[in-house]
Amino acid sequence: MPSEKFNTAAEEVHKLSSTPSQSTLLELYGLFKQVTVGDNETSKPGVFDPKGRAKWEAWNKLKGMSQNEAEEKYIALVESLKGN
């Protein structure tokens, strides 16, 4: 179960002064899913869904990472983005 600190960081993402790069957004998405769901067990979206595929790949590459580690990385990434 996500910590209060994680939930706060997840809310703060929506309040950033500037929009992060696409790669950073995908990293945030993958970490968020790893924390809240765990390993990606869904099927890969088709070639006609490039956005869905990118999100799936960002999450899938974290397979095997513990939810605690993903939470720490997510919080650290949000903190670094707030500093910009």
Secondary structure, 3 states (H helix, E strand, C coil): CCCHHHHHHHHHHHHCCCCCCHHHHHHHHHHHHHHHCCCCCCCCCCCCCHHHHHHHHHHHCCCCCCHHHHHHHHHHHHHHHHCC
